[in-house]
Amino acid sequence: MTTPLGELPTWAIVVANVAFWAVVHAGTGYLVHRLPSARLDEDGWLWRARRVERGGRLYERLRIRSWKDRLPEAGALFAGGTSKRHLPDRSTEGLERFAVETRRAELGHWLALVAAPIAIAWNPPAGAVAMVAYGVLVNAPFIAIQRYNRQRLQRILTRRGHR
């Protein structure tokens, strides 16, 4: 099969794609895991709620509550990581820490999504489109979950009189 790298057998392209995504997801997960929490304390431009999200109501229209818990959660994959399956602490400080973890997870999925075009290097045109589509389809739901959860947390924190 002709690719930007020349002639490659189909099995080699498939193996390269599987290995690529395994490395991208593990690598971005580890990278954001190592990021100091202080770097994720505030909603910067990436994490800031957008008007279109309407405080999380956009995600409710997408019925996020009915499917979000069916997706895998790997926040505790690395030592010292935090699962986002359940709130570990309902105190104000605990909610703020959880918001940090939603930013961490969202960043990891954005970084994985941004890496998708790299797969163009060894894929034929249809495979390149498929790899970019895969990147979007796999990461977008996780980004939506983190944004939805963080906006819910922000409403609670605002009611409590915090940021």
Contact map, one row per residue, 1 for C-alpha under 8 A:
1110011111000000000000000000000000000000000000000000000000000000000000000000000000000000000000000000000000000000000000000001000000000000000000000000000000000000000
1111111100000000000000000000000000000000000000000000000000000000000000000000000000000000000000000000000000000000000000000001000000000000000000000000000000000000000
1111111100000000000000000000000000000000000000000000000000000000000000000000000000000000000000000000000000000000000000001111100000000000000000000000000000000000000
0111110000000000000000000000000000000000000000000000000000000000000000000000000000000000000000000000000000000000000000011111000000000000000000000000000000000000000
0111111100000000000000000000000000000000000000000000000000000000000000000000000000000000000000000000000000000000000000001100000000000000000000000000000000000000000
1111111100000000000000000000000000000000000000000000000000000000000000000000000000000000000000000000000000000000000000000000000000000000000000000000000000000000000
1110111110000000000000000000000000000000000000000000000000000000000000000000000000000000000000000000000000000000000000000000000000000000000000000000000000000000000
1110111111011000000000000000000000000000000000000000000000000000000000000000000000000000000000000000000000000000000000000000000000000000000000000000000000000000000
1000001111111000000000000000000000000000000000000000000000000000000000000000000000000000000000000000000000000000000000000000000000000000000000000000000000000000000
1000000111111100000000000000000000000000000000000000000000000000000000000000000000000000000000000000000000000000000000000000000000000000000000000000000000000000000
0000000011111110000000000000000000000000000000000000000000000000000000000000000000000000000000000000000000000000000000000000000000000000000000000000000000000000000
0000000111111111000000000000000000000000000000000000000000000000000000000000000000000000000000000000000000000000000000000000000000000000000000000000000000000000000
0000000111111111100000000000000000000000000000000000000000000000000000000000000000000000000000000000000000000000000000000110000000000000000000000000000000000000000
0000000001111111110000000000000000000000000000000000000000000000000000000000000000000000000000000000000000000000000000000000000000000000000000000000000000000000000
0000000000111111111000000000000000000000000000000000000000000000000000000000000000000000000000000000000000000000000000000000000000000000000000000000000000000000000
0000000000011111111100000000000000000000000000000000000000000000000000000000000000000000000000000000000000000000000000000100000000000000000000000000000000000000000
0000000000001111111110000000000000000000000000000000000000000000000000000000000000000000000000000000000000000000000000100000000000100000000000000000000000000000000
0000000000000111111111000000000000000000000000000000000000000000000000000000000000000000000000000000000000000000000000000000000000000000000000000000000000000000000
0000000000000011111111100000000000000000000000000000000000000000000000000000000000000000000000000000000000000000000000000000000000000000000000000000000000000000000
0000000000000001111111110000000000000000000000000000000000000000000000000000000000000000000000000000000000000000000000100000000000000000000000000000000000000000000
0000000000000000111111111000000000000000000000000000000000000000000000000000000000000000000000000000000000000000000000000000000000000000000000000000000000000000000
0000000000000000011111111100000000000000000000000000000000000000000000000000000000000000000000000000000000000000000000000000000000000000000000000000000000000000000
0000000000000000001111111110000000000000000000000000000000000000000000000000000000000000000000000000000000000000000000000000000000000000000000000000000000000000000
0000000000000000000111111111000000000000000000000000000000000000000000000000000000000000000000000000000000000001001000000000000000000000000000000000000000000000000
0000000000000000000011111111100000000000000000000000000000000000000000000000000000000000000000000000000000011001000000000000000000000000000000000000000000000000000
0000000000000000000001111111110000000000000000000000000000000000000000000000000000000000000000000000000000000000000000000000000000000000000000000000000000000000000
0000000000000000000000111111111000000000000000000000000000000000000000000000000000000000000000000000000000000000000000000000000000000000000000000000000000000000000
0000000000000000000000011111111100000000000000000000000000000000000000000000000000000000000000000000000000011011000000000000000000000000000000000000000000000000000
0000000000000000000000001111111110000000000000000000000000000000000000000000000000000000000000000000000010010000000000000000000000000000000000000000000000000000000
0000000000000000000000000111111111000000000000000000000000000000000000000000010000000000000000000000000000000000000000000000000000000000000000000000000000000000000
0000000000000000000000000011111111100000000000000000000000000000000000000000000000000000000000000000000000010000000000000000000000000000000000000000000000000000000
0000000000000000000000000001111111100000000000000000000000000000000000000000000000000000000000000000000110110000000000000000000000000000000000000000000000000000000
0000000000000000000000000000111111100000000000000000000000000000000000000000010010000000000000000000000100000000000000000000000000000000000000000000000000000000000
0000000000000000000000000000011111110000000000000000000000000000000000000000000000000000000000000000000000000000000000000000000000000000000000000000000000000000000
0000000000000000000000000000001111111010000000000000000000000000000000000000000000000000000000000000000000000000000000000000000000000000000000000000000000000000000
0000000000000000000000000000000001111111000000000000000000000000000000000000000000000000000000000000000000000000000000000000000000000000000000000000000000000000000
0000000000000000000000000000000000111111100000000000000000000000000000000000000000000000000000000001000000000000000000000000000000000000000000000000000000000000000
0000000000000000000000000000000000011111100000000000000000000000000000000000000000000000000000000000000000000000000000000000000000000000000000000000000000000000000
0000000000000000000000000000000000111111110000000000000000000000000000000000000000000000000000000000000000000000000000000000000000000000000000000000000000000000000
0000000000000000000000000000000000011111111000000000000000000000000000000000000000000000000000000001001100000000000000000000000000000000000000000000000000000000000
0000000000000000000000000000000000001111111000000000000000000000000000000000000000000000000000000001000000000000000000000000000000000000000000000000000000000000000
0000000000000000000000000000000000000011111100000000000000000000000000000000000000000000000000000001000000000000000000000000000000000000000000000000000000000000000
0000000000000000000000000000000000000001111111110000000000000000000000000000000000000000000000000000001000000000000000000000000000000000000000000000000000000000000
0000000000000000000000000000000000000000011111110000000000000000000000000000000000000000000000000000000000000000000000000000000000000000000000000000000000000000000
0000000000000000000000000000000000000000001111110000000000000000000000000000000000000000000000000000000000000000000000000000000000000000000000000000000000000000000
0000000000000000000000000000000000000000001111110000000000000000000000000000000000000000000000000000000000000000000000000000000000000000000000000000000000000000000
0000000000000000000000000000000000000000001111111000000000000000000000000000000000000000000000000000001000000000000000000000000000000000000000000010000000000000000
0000000000000000000000000000000000000000001111111100000000000000000000000000000000000000000000000000000000000000000000000000000000000000000000000000000000000000000
0000000000000000000000000000000000000000000000111110101000000000000000000000000000000000000000000000000000000000000000000000000000000000000000000010001000000000000
0000000000000000000000000000000000000000000000011111110000000000000000000000000000000000000000000000000000000000000000000000000000000000000000000000000000000000000
0000000000000000000000000000000000000000000000001111111000000000000000000000000000000000000000000000000000000000000000000000000000000000000000000000000000000000000
0000000000000000000000000000000000000000000000000111110001000000000000000000000000000000000000000000000000000000000000000000000000000000000000000000000000000000000
0000000000000000000000000000000000000000000000001111111111100000000000000000000000000000000000000000000000000000000000000000000000000000000000000000000000000000000
0000000000000000000000000000000000000000000000000111111111000000000000000000000000000000000000000000000000000000000000000000000000000000000000000000000000000000000
0000000000000000000000000000000000000000000000001010111111000000000000000000000000000000000000000000000000000000000000000000000000000000000000000000001100000000000
0000000000000000000000000000000000000000000000000000111111110000000000000000000000000000000000000000000000000000000000000000000000000000000000000011001100000000000
0000000000000000000000000000000000000000000000000000111111111000000000000000000000000000000000000000000000000000000000000000000000000000000000000000000000000000000
0000000000000000000000000000000000000000000000000001111111111100000000000000000000000000000000000000000000000000000000000000000000000000000000000000000000000000000
0000000000000000000000000000000000000000000000000000100111111111000000000000000000000000000000000000000000000000000000000000000000000000000000010001000000000000000
0000000000000000000000000000000000000000000000000000000111111111100000000000000000000000000000000000000000000000000000000000000000000000000000000000000000000000000
0000000000000000000000000000000000000000000000000000000011111111000000000000000000000000000000000000000000000000000000000000000000000000000000000000000000000000000
0000000000000000000000000000000000000000000000000000000001111111000000000000000000000000000000000000000000000000000000000000000000000000000000000000000000000000000
0000000000000000000000000000000000000000000000000000000000111111111000000000000000000000000000000000000000000000000000000000000000000000000000000000000000000000000
0000000000000000000000000000000000000000000000000000000000111111111100000000000000000000000000000000000000000000000000000000000000000000000000001000000000000000000
0000000000000000000000000000000000000000000000000000000000010011111110000000000000000000000000000000000000000000000000000000000000000000000000000000000000000000000
0000000000000000000000000000000000000000000000000000000000000011111110000000000000000000000000000000000000000000000000000000000000000000000000000000000000000000000
0000000000000000000000000000000000000000000000000000000000000011111111100000000000000000000000000000000000000000000000000000000000000000000000000000000000000000000
0000000000000000000000000000000000000000000000000000000000000001111111100000000000000000000000000000000000000000000000000000000000000000000000001000000000000000000
0000000000000000000000000000000000000000000000000000000000000000111111110000000000001000000000000000000000000000000000000000000000000000000000000000000000000000000
0000000000000000000000000000000000000000000000000000000000000000001111110000000000000000000000000000000000000000000000000000000000000000000000000000000000000000000
0000000000000000000000000000000000000000000000000000000000000000001111111000000000000000000000000000000000000000000000000000000000000000000000000000000000000000000
0000000000000000000000000000000000000000000000000000000000000000000011111100000000000000000000000000000000000000000000000000000000000000000000000000000000000000000
0000000000000000000000000000000000000000000000000000000000000000000000111110000000111000000000000000000000000000000000000000000000000000000000000000000000000000000
0000000000000000000000000000000000000000000000000000000000000000000000011111100000100000000000000000000000000000000000000000000000000000000000000000000000000000000
0000000000000000000000000000000000000000000000000000000000000000000000001111110011110000000000000000000010000000000000000000000000000000000000000000000000000000000
0000000000000000000000000000000000000000000000000000000000000000000000000111111111100000000000000000000000000000000000000000000000000000000000000000000000000000000
0000000000000000000000000000000000000000000000000000000000000000000000000111111010000000000000000000000000000000000000000000000000000000000000000000000000000000000
0000000000000000000000000000010010000000000000000000000000000000000000000011111110000000000000000000000000000000000000000000000000000000000000000000000000000000000
0000000000000000000000000000000000000000000000000000000000000000000000000001111110000000000000000000000000000000000000000000000000000000000000000000000000000000000
0000000000000000000000000000000000000000000000000000000000000000000000000001011111000000000000000000000000000000000000000000000000000000000000000000000000000000000
0000000000000000000000000000000010000000000000000000000000000000000000000011111111100000000000000000000000000000000000000000000000000000000000000000000000000000000
0000000000000000000000000000000000000000000000000000000000000000000000000011000111110000000000000000100000000000000000000000000000000000000000000000000000000000000
0000000000000000000000000000000000000000000000000000000000000000000000001111000011111100000000000000000000000000000000000000000000000000000000000000000000000000000
0000000000000000000000000000000000000000000000000000000000000000000000001010000001111110000000000100110000000000000000000000000000000000000000000000000000000000000
0000000000000000000000000000000000000000000000000000000000000000000010001000000000111110000000000000000000000000000000000000000000000000000000000000000000000000000
0000000000000000000000000000000000000000000000000000000000000000000000000000000000111111000000000000000000000000000000000000000000000000000000000000000000000000000
0000000000000000000000000000000000000000000000000000000000000000000000000000000000011111110001100100000000000000000000000000000000000000000000000000000000000000000
0000000000000000000000000000000000000000000000000000000000000000000000000000000000000111110001000100000000000000000000000000000000000000000000000000000000000000000
0000000000000000000000000000000000000000000000000000000000000000000000000000000000000011111001100000000000000000000000000000000000000000000000000000000000000000000
0000000000000000000000000000000000000000000000000000000000000000000000000000000000000011111111100000000000000000000000000000000000000000000000000000000000000000000
0000000000000000000000000000000000000000000000000000000000000000000000000000000000000000111111100000000000000000000000000000000000000000000000000000000000000000000
0000000000000000000000000000000000000000000000000000000000000000000000000000000000000000011111110000000000000000000000000000000000000000000000000000000000001001000
0000000000000000000000000000000000000000000000000000000000000000000000000000000000000000011111111000000000000000000000000000000000000000000000000000000000000000000
0000000000000000000000000000000000000000000000000000000000000000000000000000000000000011111111111100000000000000000000000000000000000000000000000000000000000000000
0000000000000000000000000000000000000000000000000000000000000000000000000000000000000010111111111110000000000000000000000000000000000000000000000000000010001000000
0000000000000000000000000000000000000000000000000000000000000000000000000000000000000000000111111111000000000000000000000000000000000000000000000000000010001000000
0000000000000000000000000000000000000000000000000000000000000000000000000000000000000000000011111111100000000000000000000000000000000000000000000000000000000000000
0000000000000000000000000000000000000000000000000000000000000000000000000000000000010011000001111111110000000000000000000000000000000000000000000000000000000000000
0000000000000000000000000000000000000000000000000000000000000000000000000000000000000000000000111111111000000000000000000000000000000000000000000000010010000000000
0000000000000000000000000000000000001001110000000000000000000000000000000000000000000000000000011111111100000000000000000000000000000000000000000000000000000000000
0000000000000000000000000000000000000000000000000000000000000000000000000000000001010000000000001111111110000000000000000000000000000000000000000000000000000000000
0000000000000000000000000000000000000000000000000000000000000000000000000000000000010000000000000111111111000000000000000000000000000000000000000110110000000000000
0000000000000000000000000000000000000001001000100000000000000000000000000000000000000000000000000011111111100000000000000000000000000000000000000100010000000000000
0000000000000000000000000000000110000001000000000000000000000000000000000000000000000000000000000001111111110000000000000000000000000000000000000000000000000000000
0000000000000000000000000000100100000000000000000000000000000000000000000010000000000000000000000000111111111000000000000000000000000000000000100100000000000000000
0000000000000000000000000000000000000000000000000000000000000000000000000000000000000000000000000000011111111100000000000000000000000000000001100110000000000000000
0000000000000000000000000000000100000000000000000000000000000000000000000000000000000000000000000000001111111110000000000000000000000000000000000000000000000000000
0000000000000000000000001001101100000000000000000000000000000000000000000000000000000000000000000000000111111111000000000000000000000000000000000000000000000000000
0000000000000000000000001001000000000000000000000000000000000000000000000000000000000000000000000000000011111111100000000000000000000000001101100000000000000000000
0000000000000000000000000000000000000000000000000000000000000000000000000000000000000000000000000000000001111111110000000000000000000000001000100000000000000000000
0000000000000000000000000001000000000000000000000000000000000000000000000000000000000000000000000000000000111111111000000000000000000000000000000000000000000000000
0000000000000000000000011001000000000000000000000000000000000000000000000000000000000000000000000000000000011111111100000000000000000010001000000000000000000000000
0000000000000000000000000000000000000000000000000000000000000000000000000000000000000000000000000000000000001111111100000000000000010011001000000000000000000000000
0000000000000000000000000000000000000000000000000000000000000000000000000000000000000000000000000000000000000111111110000000000000000000000000000000000000000000000
0000000000000000000000010000000000000000000000000000000000000000000000000000000000000000000000000000000000000011111111100000000000000000000000000000000000000000000
0000000000000000000000000000000000000000000000000000000000000000000000000000000000000000000000000000000000000001111111110000000000110010000000000000000000000000000
0000000000000000000000000000000000000000000000000000000000000000000000000000000000000000000000000000000000000000011111110000000100110000000000000000000000000000000
0000000000000000000000000000000000000000000000000000000000000000000000000000000000000000000000000000000000000000001111111000000000000000000000000000000000000000000
0000000000000000100100000000000000000000000000000000000000000000000000000000000000000000000000000000000000000000001111111110000100110000000000000000000000000000000
0001000000000000000000000000000000000000000000000000000000000000000000000000000000000000000000000000000000000000000111111111101100100000000000000000000000000000000
0011100000000000000000000000000000000000000000000000000000000000000000000000000000000000000000000000000000000000000001111110000000000000000000000000000000000000000
0011100000001001000000000000000000000000000000000000000000000000000000000000000000000000000000000000000000000000000000111111000000000000000000000000000000000000000
0011000000001000000000000000000000000000000000000000000000000000000000000000000000000000000000000000000000000000000000111111111100000000000000000000000000000000000
1111000000000000000000000000000000000000000000000000000000000000000000000000000000000000000000000000000000000000000000010111111100000000000000000000000000000000000
0010000000000000000000000000000000000000000000000000000000000000000000000000000000000000000000000000000000000000000000010011111110000000000000000000000000000000000
0000000000000000000000000000000000000000000000000000000000000000000000000000000000000000000000000000000000000000000000000011111111000000000000000000000000000000000
0000000000000000000000000000000000000000000000000000000000000000000000000000000000000000000000000000000000000000000000010011111111100000000000000000000000000000000
0000000000000000000000000000000000000000000000000000000000000000000000000000000000000000000000000000000000000000000010110011111111110000000000000000000000000000000
0000000000000000000000000000000000000000000000000000000000000000000000000000000000000000000000000000000000000000000000000000111111111000000000000000000000000000000
0000000000000000000000000000000000000000000000000000000000000000000000000000000000000000000000000000000000000000000000000000011111111100000000000000000000000000000
0000000000000000100000000000000000000000000000000000000000000000000000000000000000000000000000000000000000000000000110110000001111111110000000000000000000000000000
0000000000000000000000000000000000000000000000000000000000000000000000000000000000000000000000000000000000000000100110100000000111111111000000000000000000000000000
0000000000000000000000000000000000000000000000000000000000000000000000000000000000000000000000000000000000000000000000000000000011111111100000000000000000000000000
0000000000000000000000000000000000000000000000000000000000000000000000000000000000000000000000000000000000000000000000000000000001111111110000000000000000000000000
0000000000000000000000000000000000000000000000000000000000000000000000000000000000000000000000000000000000000001100100000000000000111111111000000000000000000000000
0000000000000000000000000000000000000000000000000000000000000000000000000000000000000000000000000000000000000000100000000000000000011111111100000000000000000000000
0000000000000000000000000000000000000000000000000000000000000000000000000000000000000000000000000000000000000000000000000000000000001111111110000000000000000000000
0000000000000000000000000000000000000000000000000000000000000000000000000000000000000000000000000000000000000000000000000000000000000111111111000000000000000000000
0000000000000000000000000000000000000000000000000000000000000000000000000000000000000000000000000000000000001101100000000000000000000011111111100000000000000000000
0000000000000000000000000000000000000000000000000000000000000000000000000000000000000000000000000000000000001000000000000000000000000001111111110000000000000000000
0000000000000000000000000000000000000000000000000000000000000000000000000000000000000000000000000000000000000000000000000000000000000000111111111000000000000000000
0000000000000000000000000000000000000000000000000000000000000000000000000000000000000000000000000000000001001000000000000000000000000000011111111100000000000000000
0000000000000000000000000000000000000000000000000000000000000000000000000000000000000000000000000000000011001100000000000000000000000000001111111110000000000000000
0000000000000000000000000000000000000000000000000000000000100000000000000000000000000000000000000000000000000000000000000000000000000000000111111111000000000000000
0000000000000000000000000000000000000000000000000000000000000001000100000000000000000000000000000000000000000000000000000000000000000000000011111111100000000000000
0000000000000000000000000000000000000000000000000000000000000000000000000000000000000000000000000000011011000000000000000000000000000000000001111111110000000000000
0000000000000000000000000000000000000000000000101000000100000000000000000000000000000000000000000000010001000000000000000000000000000000000000111111111000000000000
0000000000000000000000000000000000000000000000000000000100100000000000000000000000000000000000000000000000000000000000000000000000000000000000011111111100000000000
0000000000000000000000000000000000000000000000000000000000000000000000000000000000000000000000000000010000000000000000000000000000000000000000001111111110000000000
0000000000000000000000000000000000000000000000000000000000000000000000000000000000000000000000000010011000000000000000000000000000000000000000000111111111000000000
0000000000000000000000000000000000000000000000001000001100000000000000000000000000000000000000000000000000000000000000000000000000000000000000000011111111100000000
0000000000000000000000000000000000000000000000000000001100000000000000000000000000000000000000000000000000000000000000000000000000000000000000000001111111110000000
0000000000000000000000000000000000000000000000000000000000000000000000000000000000000000000000110010000000000000000000000000000000000000000000000000111111111000000
0000000000000000000000000000000000000000000000000000000000000000000000000000000000000000000000000000000000000000000000000000000000000000000000000000011111111100001
0000000000000000000000000000000000000000000000000000000000000000000000000000000000000000000000000000000000000000000000000000000000000000000000000000001111111110000
0000000000000000000000000000000000000000000000000000000000000000000000000000000000000000000000000000000000000000000000000000000000000000000000000000000111111111000
0000000000000000000000000000000000000000000000000000000000000000000000000000000000000000000100110000000000000000000000000000000000000000000000000000000011111111111
0000000000000000000000000000000000000000000000000000000000000000000000000000000000000000000000000000000000000000000000000000000000000000000000000000000001111111111
0000000000000000000000000000000000000000000000000000000000000000000000000000000000000000000000000000000000000000000000000000000000000000000000000000000000111111110
0000000000000000000000000000000000000000000000000000000000000000000000000000000000000000000100000000000000000000000000000000000000000000000000000000000000011111110
0000000000000000000000000000000000000000000000000000000000000000000000000000000000000000000000000000000000000000000000000000000000000000000000000000000000001111111
0000000000000000000000000000000000000000000000000000000000000000000000000000000000000000000000000000000000000000000000000000000000000000000000000000000000001111111
0000000000000000000000000000000000000000000000000000000000000000000000000000000000000000000000000000000000000000000000000000000000000000000000000000000001001100111
